Amino acid sequence: MPLEPGHGMLPSGHSHIRASTADRERVIDVLKVAFAEGRLNQEEYAERVGETLSARTYGDLAVLTEDLPAGQLASMAPQLPVHSPASEHRPVNRMAVASLLIALMPVIPVLAVFTGLIAHAQIQERGERGAGLATAGILIGGFVSLLFLFYGLHG
């Protein structure tokens, strides 16, 4: 990607993009390092921090750090959020699956409620998937248990 003249390492076409608060904070961090290393005196540091806080675009920010080694702003190009399919790698809680299966079998539906509650606790503790399965097991098992109780008392 070609670099924009007069803006250090800023990729071409990015100098007019509006800067965010996080962008300004990154530039202030670069200025702090430069001040700590003795590359800027106190007056230069204070002046550049003031200009950073009022900067509106990447181009405005690039000018403030282009003469500093850590200030090469190629990393300031707008970053698109990265989708992380981390949830796909988490295992499904087996107790949640068991809860739903028990709820669908005409055995002891109240057991589905207990296994579902245990599954929810395990899911929170371990970061596993399957909360929906556990909830379904609890709801179905609870509903069937109430039906058995109701018809058992009136039958």
Secondary structure as the mmCIF struct_conf table of DSSP 4:
data_model
#
loop_
_struct_conf.conf_type_id
_struct_conf.id
_struct_conf.beg_label_comp_id
_struct_conf.beg_label_asym_id
_struct_conf.beg_label_seq_id
_struct_conf.end_label_comp_id
_struct_conf.end_label_asym_id
_struct_conf.end_label_seq_id
HELX_LH_PP_P HELX_LH_PP_P1 PRO A 2 PRO A 2
STRN STRN1 LEU A 3 LEU A 3
HELX_LH_PP_P HELX_LH_PP_P2 GLU A 4 GLU A 4
TURN_TY1_P TURN_TY1_P1 PRO A 5 GLY A 6
BEND BEND1 HIS A 7 HIS A 7
TURN_TY1_P TURN_TY1_P2 GLY A 8 MET A 9
HELX_LH_PP_P HELX_LH_PP_P3 LEU A 10 LEU A 10
STRN STRN2 PRO A 11 PRO A 11
TURN_TY1_P TURN_TY1_P3 SER A 12 GLY A 13
TURN_TY1_P TURN_TY1_P4 SER A 15 HIS A 16
BEND BEND2 ILE A 17 ILE A 17
STRN STRN3 ARG A 18 ARG A 18
HELX_LH_PP_P HELX_LH_PP_P4 ALA A 19 SER A 20
HELX_RH_AL_P HELX_RH_AL_P1 THR A 21 ALA A 36
TURN_TY1_P TURN_TY1_P5 GLU A 37 GLY A 38
BEND BEND3 ARG A 39 LEU A 40
HELX_RH_AL_P HELX_RH_AL_P2 GLN A 42 SER A 54
STRN STRN4 THR A 57 THR A 57
HELX_RH_AL_P HELX_RH_AL_P3 TYR A 58 THR A 65
TURN_TY1_P TURN_TY1_P6 GLU A 66 ASP A 67
BEND BEND4 LEU A 68 LEU A 68
HELX_RH_3T_P HELX_RH_3T_P1 PRO A 69 GLY A 71
HELX_RH_3T_P HELX_RH_3T_P2 LEU A 73 MET A 76
BEND BEND5 ALA A 77 ALA A 77
HELX_LH_PP_P HELX_LH_PP_P5 PRO A 78 HIS A 83
HELX_RH_3T_P HELX_RH_3T_P3 PRO A 85 HIS A 89
BEND BEND6 ARG A 90 ARG A 90
HELX_LH_PP_P HELX_LH_PP_P6 PRO A 91 PRO A 91
STRN STRN5 VAL A 92 VAL A 92
HELX_LH_PP_P HELX_LH_PP_P7 ASN A 93 ASN A 93
HELX_RH_AL_P HELX_RH_AL_P4 ARG A 94 LEU A 104
BEND BEND7 MET A 105 VAL A 107
HELX_RH_AL_P HELX_RH_AL_P5 PRO A 109 ARG A 126
TURN_TY1_P TURN_TY1_P7 GLY A 127 GLY A 127
STRN STRN6 ARG A 129 ARG A 129
HELX_RH_AL_P HELX_RH_AL_P6 ALA A 131 HIS A 154
#
